Amino acid sequence: TAVAPVPEPEAEHHTDIILLGSSEPSELSSPASPGPSRELIAYEVKVNERNIEDICICCGSFQVHTQHPLFEGGMCAPCKDKFLGRLFLYDDDGYQSYCSVCCSGDTLLICENPDCTRCYCFECVDTLVGPGTSGRVQAVSNWVCFLCLPFPRSGLLRRRKKWRGWLKAFCDGESENTLETYKTVPVWKREPVRVLSLFGDIRNELTSLGFLEPGSDPGRLKHLEDATDVVRRDVEGWGPFDLMYGSTPPVGHACDHPPVWYLLQFHRVLQYARPRPARQQPFFWMFVDNLVLTQEDRTVATRFLEADPVTIQDICGRTIQNVNAVHVWSNIPAVRSSKHSALVSQEALSSLAQDRRRMKPPAQGPAKLVKNCFLPLREYFKCFSTGLTSSL
């Protein structure tokens, strides 16, 4: 094992990498005998000379359904479903919740490249790179992961060429969601996000996540409480925008319009904010309902926004009165696989919505409740801060 510095043109810090495995298949040592299912991967490739694309590198199954989008190797149908459901989930520390290879794992190794949020489980690292590798990685300061290393191969784990395009094609082709997945953006091409916020100001949330600098250019976020007189010329003059956010009023907030008005105004302005088809830029949007839209209104929202709603809930106790919940429509990948969805039945949420006017407003506002759903945008836009643990 050797340790060498990784060149980081955009950062002033020093990063150590650990060279794991060989770059040539002929130099890989052959294991003595096959072990459990995951260990069969190395045995089949090195001894039986099976093509790794014919093995699910997530679990060792030979029932390959598709190819892994990030690394060379196959993927079975159950692992594909798990990968799609978990890939864009993030923890409060700003890192992804699951292993970037198998989207499982209890103990994870975190990439310490400040521009990366990926993690890898001990089992994948020891199985695909080499036995004992996870322990050696733990001993390295500022470890850089397999998608950030300057060389593509570590043991059996080989990064795909143009993996960003592979990932987009995988999500678009394998997901049941009809919304397009944008190709992630390399670090050196990421620009600060430009935001249009209607009816709810999300400046504090985006600043705490590092997307906006404290005291940054006000033009980076345009906040409007009333969009009645806004026309296309206004939005095009303020923009272009990368993210548009809107919500119905928070609980207990006096308003001059019925709840559905906020939805219709959001949809109208969204048409102005969308980039023209010729511009292939990532554009994200989110609309949040604080349980004030009727079932008929939510049906209208689904038809107009061309996306199904997801219920995001924060349970602070054992009773329904301690539940804070919102309905969310969005094309941000994390929303589709939110860990907080479906914790409370729709019947209970309907009862909660009816009682909201008599209840004390929740401690968390709608923007704070959906805050972590913005974390996948770190793959697309520049971040000014990575110290998320203390701010979340």
C-alpha positions in Angstrom: 0.0 0.0 0.0 1.3 3.4 -0.9 0.2 6.9 0.0 0.5 9.8 -2.4 -1.0 13.3 -2.7 -4.0 13.9 -4.9 -3.9 17.1 -7.0 -6.9 19.3 -6.2 -6.7 22.4 -8.4 -9.6 24.2 -6.7 -8.6 23.5 -3.1 -5.6 24.6 -1.0 -5.8 21.6 1.4 -3.6 18.5 1.1 -5.3 15.2 0.4 -3.9 11.7 0.9 -4.9 8.8 -1.2 -4.3 5.2 -0.6 -3.5 3.1 -3.7 -5.7 0.1 -3.3 -5.3 -2.9 -5.6 -3.5 -3.2 -9.0 -4.3 -1.5 -12.2 -3.7 -4.7 -14.2 -6.0 -7.7 -13.8 -3.0 -10.1 -14.3 -1.4 -8.8 -11.1 -4.4 -9.6 -8.9 -3.8 -12.5 -6.6 -6.3 -15.4 -6.7 -8.2 -16.3 -3.6 -7.8 -19.9 -2.3 -11.4 -20.8 -2.3 -14.9 -19.3 -2.6 -16.6 -18.1 0.5 -20.1 -16.6 1.1 -22.1 -15.0 -1.7 -20.2 -11.6 -1.8 -16.8 -13.3 -1.7 -17.8 -15.4 -4.8 -17.3 -12.2 -6.9 -13.5 -12.2 -6.5 -13.4 -16.0 -7.0 -15.5 -16.0 -10.1 -13.6 -13.2 -11.7 -10.1 -14.2 -10.8 -10.3 -18.0 -10.9 -13.3 -18.8 -13.2 -12.6 -15.8 -15.4 -16.2 -14.8 -15.4 -16.9 -11.3 -16.8 -17.7 -9.0 -13.8 -20.5 -7.5 -15.9 -22.2 -10.8 -15.5 -22.2 -10.6 -11.7 -24.2 -8.3 -9.5 -21.4 -6.5 -7.7 -23.9 -5.4 -5.0 -24.7 -9.0 -3.8 -22.9 -11.5 -5.9 -26.0 -12.8 -7.8 -25.6 -14.2 -11.3 -29.2 -13.0 -12.2 -28.0 -9.7 -13.7 -30.8 -7.3 -14.7 -28.8 -4.3 -15.8 -25.3 -2.8 -15.4 -24.1 -0.8 -12.4 -24.1 2.9 -13.4 -21.0 4.0 -11.5 -18.6 1.0 -11.6 -18.0 -1.8 -14.0 -20.2 -4.8 -13.0 -23.7 -6.1 -13.2 -26.7 -5.4 -11.0 -29.7 -7.8 -10.2 -33.3 -6.5 -10.1 -33.6 -6.3 -6.3 -30.4 -4.4 -6.0 -31.4 -2.1 -8.8 -34.6 -1.2 -7.0 -32.7 -0.6 -3.8 -30.1 1.5 -5.6 -32.8 3.7 -7.2 -34.6 4.2 -3.9 -31.5 5.1 -1.8 -28.9 6.7 -4.1 -30.0 10.3 -3.5 -30.7 10.0 0.3 -28.5 12.1 2.6 -27.9 12.3 6.3 -27.8 15.4 8.4 -24.0 15.6 8.1 -24.4 16.2 4.4 -23.1 12.9 3.2 -25.0 10.2 1.4 -26.8 7.7 3.7 -25.8 4.5 1.9 -22.9 2.9 0.1 -22.3 4.2 -3.5 -21.8 0.6 -4.6 -24.6 -1.4 -3.0 -26.7 1.3 -1.4 -26.6 -0.7 1.9 -24.0 -1.0 4.6 -24.0 -0.3 8.3 -20.5 1.1 8.7 -19.4 3.5 6.0 -16.2 5.0 4.9 -16.7 8.7 4.0 -14.8 10.4 1.1 -13.0 13.4 2.5 -12.7 15.3 -0.7 -14.7 18.4 0.3 -16.6 18.4 -3.0 -17.7 14.8 -2.7 -20.5 13.4 -0.5 -20.1 9.7 -1.2 -19.7 6.8 1.2 -18.6 3.1 0.9 -19.4 0.2 3.1 -16.7 -2.0 4.6 -18.1 -5.1 2.9 -17.9 -3.6 -0.6 -14.4 -2.3 -0.1 -13.1 -5.5 1.3 -14.8 -7.7 -1.3 -14.1 -5.7 -4.4 -10.8 -4.0 -3.6 -9.2 -6.5 -1.3 -9.5 -8.1 2.1 -8.5 -5.7 4.9 -8.7 -2.6 2.7 -11.4 -1.0 4.9 -9.0 -1.1 7.9 -6.2 0.5 5.9 -8.5 3.2 4.6 -9.5 4.0 8.2 -5.9 4.6 9.0 -5.5 7.2 6.2 -6.2 10.9 6.8 -8.2 12.7 4.1 -9.1 9.5 2.2 -10.3 10.1 -1.4 -12.9 7.7 -2.8 -13.0 5.6 -5.9 -15.0 8.2 -7.9 -12.5 11.0 -7.0 -9.2 9.1 -7.5 -7.2 10.1 -10.6 -6.9 6.5 -11.7 -9.9 4.4 -12.5 -9.2 1.0 -10.9 -8.8 -0.3 -7.4 -8.8 -4.1 -7.3 -11.9 -5.3 -9.0 -13.6 -1.9 -8.5 -13.3 0.0 -11.7 -14.9 3.4 -12.3 -16.9 3.6 -15.5 -15.8 6.0 -18.2 -18.3 8.9 -18.4 -20.1 7.6 -15.3 -22.2 10.7 -15.0 -23.8 9.9 -18.4 -24.3 6.3 -17.2 -26.0 7.4 -14.1 -28.4 9.6 -15.9 -29.3 6.9 -18.4 -29.7 4.4 -15.5 -32.1 6.6 -13.6 -34.1 7.6 -16.7 -34.3 4.0 -18.0 -34.8 2.0 -14.9 -37.0 4.4 -12.7 -40.8 4.4 -12.9 -40.6 8.1 -12.3 -41.3 10.0 -15.6 -39.4 13.1 -14.5 -36.0 13.6 -16.2 -32.8 13.1 -14.2 -30.2 15.6 -15.0 -26.6 14.6 -15.5 -24.5 15.6 -12.5 -22.0 18.4 -13.0 -18.2 18.1 -12.5 -16.8 20.2 -9.6 -14.9 22.6 -11.9 -18.1 23.4 -13.9 -20.4 24.0 -10.9 -21.7 27.6 -10.5 -23.6 29.1 -7.6 -27.3 28.3 -7.6 -29.8 31.0 -8.6 -33.1 30.8 -6.8 -36.7 32.1 -7.2 -38.7 31.6 -4.0 -42.4 32.3 -4.0 -44.5 32.8 -0.8 -41.9 31.2 1.4 -38.3 32.4 1.9 -35.7 29.6 1.9 -32.6 31.8 2.2 -31.7 30.6 5.7 -32.1 26.9 4.7 -29.9 27.2 1.6 -27.3 29.3 3.4 -27.0 26.7 6.2 -26.5 24.0 3.5 -23.7 26.1 1.9 -25.6 27.0 -1.4 -25.6 30.7 -0.5 -23.0 32.7 1.3 -24.0 34.8 4.3 -24.5 38.3 2.9 -24.2 37.0 -0.6 -25.3 38.8 -3.7 -29.1 39.4 -3.3 -29.5 38.6 -6.9 -28.8 34.9 -6.1 -32.2 34.5 -4.5 -35.3 36.4 -5.5 -38.1 36.2 -3.0 -41.7 37.2 -3.8 -44.6 37.1 -1.4 -47.1 38.0 -4.1 -46.9 36.9 -7.7 -50.2 38.3 -9.0 -48.7 40.9 -11.3 -45.6 39.0 -12.3 -45.2 38.4 -16.0 -42.7 36.5 -18.2 -40.7 39.6 -18.9 -40.1 40.1 -15.1 -38.9 36.5 -14.5 -36.6 36.5 -17.5 -35.2 39.8 -16.3 -34.5 38.5 -12.8 -33.2 35.2 -14.0 -32.1 32.8 -15.3 -32.9 30.6 -12.4 -31.7 27.1 -11.4 -34.1 26.4 -8.6 -37.7 27.5 -8.0 -39.5 27.0 -4.7 -43.0 27.7 -3.6 -45.4 26.7 -0.8 -48.8 27.3 0.6 -48.9 29.5 3.7 -47.6 28.1 7.0 -50.1 27.1 9.7 -51.5 30.1 11.5 -50.3 32.5 8.8 -53.0 35.0 7.6 -53.5 35.1 3.9 -55.7 36.9 1.4 -56.1 34.0 -1.0 -57.5 30.5 -1.0 -54.8 27.8 -0.8 -55.2 26.7 -4.4 -54.3 30.2 -5.5 -50.7 29.6 -4.4 -50.5 26.4 -6.4 -51.9 28.1 -9.6 -49.6 31.1 -9.3 -46.6 28.8 -8.7 -47.4 26.8 -11.8 -47.9 29.9 -13.9 -44.5 31.4 -12.9 -42.8 28.1 -13.2 -43.5 28.2 -16.9 -41.7 31.5 -17.1 -38.7 30.3 -15.1 -38.1 27.0 -16.9 -35.0 27.2 -19.2 -35.7 27.2 -22.9 -35.4 23.7 -24.5 -32.2 24.6 -26.3 -30.5 25.2 -23.0 -29.5 21.8 -21.5 -29.0 23.2 -17.9 -30.2 21.5 -14.8 -33.4 23.1 -13.5 -35.1 22.1 -10.2 -38.4 23.0 -8.6 -40.4 22.2 -5.5 -43.9 23.0 -4.3 -44.8 22.3 -0.7 -48.4 22.1 0.7 -48.8 22.5 4.4 -51.8 20.1 4.4 -54.2 22.9 3.4 -55.0 21.8 -0.1 -58.1 19.7 -0.6 -57.9 16.3 -2.2 -59.3 17.9 -5.4 -56.6 20.6 -5.2 -53.9 18.0 -4.8 -55.2 16.2 -7.9 -55.0 19.5 -9.8 -51.4 19.9 -8.6 -50.4 16.4 -9.8 -51.9 17.1 -13.2 -50.4 20.6 -13.6 -47.0 19.8 -12.2 -46.9 16.3 -13.9 -45.5 14.7 -10.7 -47.0 12.7 -7.9 -46.8 14.1 -4.4 -44.7 12.7 -1.6 -45.6 13.1 2.0 -42.7 14.1 4.2 -43.2 13.8 7.9 -41.3 14.6 11.1 -42.6 12.6 14.1 -41.6 14.2 17.4 -43.7 12.0 19.7 -46.2 9.1 19.8 -49.3 11.1 19.1 -50.7 12.6 15.9 -50.5 16.1 17.5 -46.7 15.7 17.5 -46.5 15.1 13.7 -45.4 17.7 11.3 -46.1 16.8 7.7 -46.2 18.4 4.3 -47.1 17.2 0.8 -44.3 17.9 -1.7 -44.2 17.9 -5.5 -40.7 18.2 -7.0 -38.2 17.0 -9.6 -35.3 16.9 -7.0 -34.2 13.2 -6.9 -34.2 13.0 -3.1 -37.9 13.8 -2.8 -38.9 10.7 -4.7 -37.1 8.5 -2.2 -37.6 10.4 1.0 -36.9 8.4 4.2 -39.8 10.3 5.9 -42.6 9.3 3.5 -45.5 7.1 4.5 -44.8 7.1 8.3 -48.3 8.2 9.1 -51.5 7.1 7.3 -53.3 9.4 5.0 -56.4 9.1 7.2 -54.3 10.4 10.1 -52.9 13.2 8.1 -56.4 14.2 7.0 -57.4 14.4 10.7 -54.3 16.4 11.4 -55.1 18.9 8.6 -58.6 19.4 10.0 -57.2 20.1 13.5 -54.4 22.4 12.4 -56.3 25.6 13.0 -56.9 24.7 16.6 -53.3 23.4 17.2 -50.1 25.2 18.1 -48.1 25.7 14.9 -45.3 23.0 14.5 -41.8 24.0 15.7 -40.5 23.3 12.2 -41.7 25.3 9.3 -42.2 23.8 5.8 -38.8 24.9 4.5 -37.0 23.3 7.5 -38.9 20.1 7.0 -37.9 19.7 3.4 -34.4 21.2 3.9 -32.4 17.9 3.5 -34.2 17.3 0.2 -32.0 20.0 -1.3 -28.7 18.2 -0.4 -28.5 16.3 -3.8 -28.1 19.7 -5.5 -24.5 19.6 -4.2 -23.9 17.4 -7.3 -24.9 20.3 -9.5 -24.1 23.6 -7.9 -21.2 25.2 -6.1 -21.1 25.0 -2.3 -19.5 27.6 -0.1 -19.5 25.6 3.0 -19.2 21.9 3.9 -19.5 22.2 7.7 -23.1 20.9 7.7 -23.0 18.9 10.9 -23.2 21.9 13.2 -25.7 23.8 11.1 -28.3 21.1 10.5 
